[in-house]
Amino acid sequence: MRKIYESSEYEEFYNSLDDDAKEKVKYILQIITSEMVVNSKFVKKLVNTPYYELRISLGNEYRVILFTINEIAFIRATEVYLLNGFMKKSTKDYKKQLRIADRILEKLLSDDTEENGKEQDGKQEQEKNDNSKEKTDGNENI
């Protein structure tokens, strides 16, 4: 139901977790991929930001900042990007981690724009070639 994408920063965070924490993350990711309505103990909106947080409680409190791709509301989103994760020590951690999430998202958006630009350039080049061929074919018939 919901597709999840992972940034390299998230993967680095995930790989640094111990086995118990990894299992808990897998469990919560299974829930958010299979259920559209998710309990706020697992996913919560970060106020005054475009982000949500994945909440992992296991002795320590871990957070993963995520971004909904195709909908503003998580409940309707079918695509989610896991941006970065951290161990929550205090509420001060959020400001730093949100700045990191902003940089990751900016990079993702600029990479996507560049790829779409290359794709468009390729289509325009093909159209030029097709139009040129049509003109040549048209002249041969005269």
N, C-alpha and C positions, 0 to 999 in steps of 0.2 A: 504494500500500500504506500509506503513512504520510502523514497530512495535517499541514501546517505552518502555524502561525499566527504573525504577527509583531506585536510591540508597536511603538508609535510610537518608543520609545527605540531599539529595534533598527533600525528603518528609518532613523533619523537617523544611527546608526553606519554602516550599510551605505552610505548616500549619501555619507558622508565618505571612503570608501575610494577608492584609485586604481583604475584599470581592471583591472590585473593581480590585485589583491586581490579585486575583485568577481567576476572570472572564477573564481578559486579557491573563493570562497564558493559560487557557483552550482554548481560541480562537486561540492563536498561535499554541498550540499543535495540535488542530484540523487541522490547515493548514498543518503542517509538516507531519501529519499522512496521509493526503489525497492527497497531492500534492508532486510530486517528485522535481519539480523546485520551489524553495522558494525564495522570494525576500530577498535581503541582509539586508533590514531593520529589518527582523525577525531572520535570521541566518547568521552568518559571521564567516569565518575561523580566528582562532587566529594564527597569523604569528609565525613561528618557534616553533610550538607546534603541537601535534597530535589532538588538540581539536578544536571545534567550540563553538560559544557562541550563546545562545538564547537571543535575545534582547527584553526587555519589557520596553516600555516607557509609563509612566503614572504619570506625575508630577515628580516622582522620576525615576531614571534609574535603572532597575534591570537586572541582568545577570544570566544566567544558563550556566554552562560549561557542554558541552556534548561531547560524544565520539561516533564515528561511528564504529560499530562492524564489519560488514562484507565487508565494502568497505572503502577505504581511502577518496574518494570524497563523500561529503554529497549528492550530486545530484543522485548518484547511490546507496547509502546506503538504505537498507530496514530494518535495525535494528540500533537503536540509544539508547545510555545509558545516562540518565540525571544524572550527577555526583554530582554537588553542585551548590548552588545559593547564590547570595549576592546582596546587594544594592550598586551600583557603586557610590563611592564618589570621587574617583580620579583614575588615571591610576596606582597608586601604589598598589591599591587593587588587581590588577591582579596577581602580583607575589605571594602573599600569597594564593590567591584562586587557582592558578595553582599548587602550592605545595600540597594543600589539594586534588585537583583533582588527582594528581599523586598518593598520598597515597590511595585514594579510588580505583583507577584503579588497583594498585598493589595488594590490598586486594582482589578485584574481580577476578583478574587473578590467584592469589594463591589459592583462594577458588575453582575456576573452575578446576585448575590442581589437587587439592586434590580430588575433586569429580570424575574426570576422572580416577585418580589413583585407587580410591576405586572401581569404575566400572570395570576397567581392572583387579584388583585383584579378583573380583567376577567372572569374565569371566574365568580367569586362573584357579581358584579353580574348577569351573564347568567342564572345559576341563579335569583337572586331574581326577575328579571323573568319567567322561565319559570314559576316556582312561583306567582307572583302571577297570571299569565295563566290557569294551570290552575285556581286557586281561583275566579276570575271565571267561567271557562267552566263549571265544575262547578255554580256557583250558578244560572247561567242555565238549566240543564237541570232544576232542581227545580220 
